Amino acid sequence: MPRKLVYAILELLKLSDKDVLWDLGCGDGRILIAAARIYGARAIGVEIRRWLTRIAIRNIRKFNLSDRVAIICGDFFRINLSSATAITLYLSTKVNNVLKKKFVSELKDGTRIISLDFEIPGWPYNSLFKLNDGFKVHNAYLYVFKRSKYK
């Protein structure tokens, strides 16, 4: 993901040093690293591919962010997300649809979710942003979770 897009996504989330950002399918950790470096947020990434997890850990160490950023090699469906105040997704509509039940059971009201290019089916988004990464225009769907609104 281009750096310009990472920064735009984090800006939309209005992160602060009080936030705990979860990136589901975090890849090489670039969103997590930027969240910690720029906003002082704590950041946790979940990546199922072990080789990408190793790259992410190496990148975190390179920036001396091990105290602010953690990587979990595993399946995000099996990990409790209740500490999240913000979540980033770049997953398919099908996966987002399955995540809804998990979000409803684990997230606190007010948790901000940005899903890049793929909506969470059946959930009305709070805002839609068009983000240009220099190659392509992406849709960024912002959801502010509220249990009574999303079921």
C-alpha positions as CSV (number, residue, x, y, z in Angstrom):
1,M,0.0,0.0,0.0
2,P,1.5,3.4,-1.0
3,R,2.6,5.6,1.9
4,K,0.3,8.4,0.7
5,L,-2.7,6.1,1.2
6,V,-1.5,4.9,4.6
7,Y,-1.3,8.5,5.8
8,A,-4.7,9.4,4.4
9,I,-6.4,6.4,6.1
10,L,-4.8,7.3,9.5
11,E,-5.8,11.0,9.1
12,L,-9.4,9.9,8.6
13,L,-9.4,7.9,11.8
14,K,-8.3,11.0,13.8
15,L,-5.9,9.0,15.9
16,S,-4.2,10.2,19.1
17,D,-1.8,8.7,21.6
18,K,-4.9,7.4,23.5
19,D,-5.9,5.1,20.7
20,V,-5.4,1.4,20.2
21,L,-5.4,0.7,16.4
22,W,-5.9,-2.9,15.2
23,D,-5.0,-3.6,11.5
24,L,-6.6,-6.9,10.4
25,G,-4.4,-8.4,7.7
26,C,-1.6,-6.0,8.5
27,G,0.9,-7.3,5.9
28,D,4.3,-5.7,6.5
29,G,3.0,-3.5,9.3
30,R,3.3,-0.1,7.5
31,I,-0.1,1.2,8.8
32,L,0.8,0.2,12.4
33,I,4.3,1.8,12.2
34,A,2.9,5.0,10.8
35,A,0.1,5.1,13.5
36,A,2.8,4.8,16.3
37,R,5.3,7.1,14.8
38,I,3.0,9.9,13.7
39,Y,0.2,9.8,16.3
40,G,1.8,7.9,19.2
41,A,-1.0,5.3,19.1
42,R,-0.6,1.8,20.3
43,A,-1.0,-0.5,17.3
44,I,-1.6,-4.2,17.0
45,G,-1.6,-6.1,13.7
46,V,-2.9,-9.5,12.9
47,E,-1.4,-11.3,9.9
48,I,-1.9,-15.0,9.1
49,R,1.1,-15.3,6.7
50,R,4.2,-16.0,8.7
51,W,6.6,-14.6,6.2
52,L,4.8,-11.2,6.3
53,T,4.7,-11.3,10.1
54,R,8.5,-11.7,10.1
55,I,8.9,-8.7,7.8
56,A,6.5,-6.6,10.0
57,I,8.5,-7.5,13.1
58,R,11.7,-6.5,11.4
59,N,10.2,-3.2,10.4
60,I,8.9,-2.5,13.9
61,R,12.4,-3.2,15.3
62,K,14.0,-1.0,12.7
63,F,12.0,2.0,14.0
64,N,12.4,1.0,17.6
65,L,8.6,0.7,18.1
66,S,8.4,-2.7,19.9
67,D,7.0,-0.8,23.0
68,R,4.1,0.6,20.9
69,V,3.5,-1.9,18.1
70,A,2.7,-5.7,18.3
71,I,2.2,-8.3,15.6
72,I,0.2,-11.4,16.1
73,C,0.7,-14.2,13.6
74,G,-2.7,-15.8,13.5
75,D,-6.3,-15.8,12.4
76,F,-8.1,-12.5,13.4
77,F,-11.4,-14.4,13.8
78,R,-9.8,-16.1,16.9
79,I,-8.4,-13.0,18.5
80,N,-10.3,-10.7,20.8
81,L,-10.6,-7.2,19.5
82,S,-12.2,-5.5,22.5
83,S,-9.2,-3.2,23.2
84,A,-9.6,-1.5,19.8
85,T,-10.6,2.1,19.5
86,A,-9.8,2.1,15.8
87,I,-9.6,-0.7,13.1
88,T,-8.3,-0.7,9.6
89,L,-9.4,-3.3,7.0
90,Y,-8.4,-4.0,3.5
91,L,-10.3,-7.2,3.1
92,S,-13.0,-8.5,0.8
93,T,-16.7,-7.8,1.1
94,K,-17.2,-11.4,2.0
95,V,-14.7,-11.4,4.9
96,N,-16.1,-8.0,6.1
97,N,-19.6,-9.6,6.2
98,V,-18.3,-12.4,8.4
99,L,-16.5,-10.0,10.7
100,K,-19.8,-8.2,11.5
101,K,-20.8,-10.7,14.1
102,K,-17.4,-10.5,15.8
103,F,-17.5,-6.7,15.8
104,V,-21.0,-6.7,17.4
105,S,-19.9,-9.0,20.2
106,E,-16.5,-7.4,20.9
107,L,-16.3,-3.7,20.0
108,K,-17.1,-0.8,22.2
109,D,-19.4,2.0,21.0
110,G,-17.3,4.7,19.3
111,T,-14.7,2.4,17.8
112,R,-13.8,3.8,14.4
113,I,-13.4,1.4,11.4
114,I,-12.0,2.3,8.1
115,S,-12.5,-0.3,5.3
116,L,-10.6,0.4,2.2
117,D,-12.4,-0.4,-1.1
118,F,-14.9,-2.9,0.4
119,E,-18.0,-2.0,2.4
120,I,-19.3,-3.9,5.4
121,P,-22.5,-5.3,3.8
122,G,-25.7,-4.1,5.4
123,W,-24.0,-1.5,7.6
124,P,-24.5,2.2,6.7
125,Y,-21.2,4.0,6.7
126,N,-20.8,7.3,8.4
127,S,-18.6,8.8,5.6
128,L,-17.2,7.8,2.3
129,F,-13.9,9.3,1.2
130,K,-12.2,9.1,-2.2
131,L,-8.5,8.6,-1.7
132,N,-6.0,8.9,-4.6
133,D,-2.7,7.0,-4.1
134,G,-1.2,8.3,-7.3
135,F,-2.2,5.2,-9.3
136,K,-5.8,4.6,-8.4
137,V,-8.8,6.2,-6.6
138,H,-9.9,4.2,-3.6
139,N,-13.1,4.3,-1.6
140,A,-12.5,4.5,2.2
141,Y,-15.6,3.7,4.2
142,L,-15.6,5.1,7.7
143,Y,-17.9,3.4,10.3
144,V,-18.3,4.7,13.8
145,F,-19.4,1.6,15.6
146,K,-22.6,1.7,17.7
147,R,-24.0,-1.6,18.9
148,S,-27.7,-0.4,18.6
149,K,-27.1,0.7,15.0
150,Y,-25.1,-2.3,13.7
151,K,-26.4,-5.8,14.1
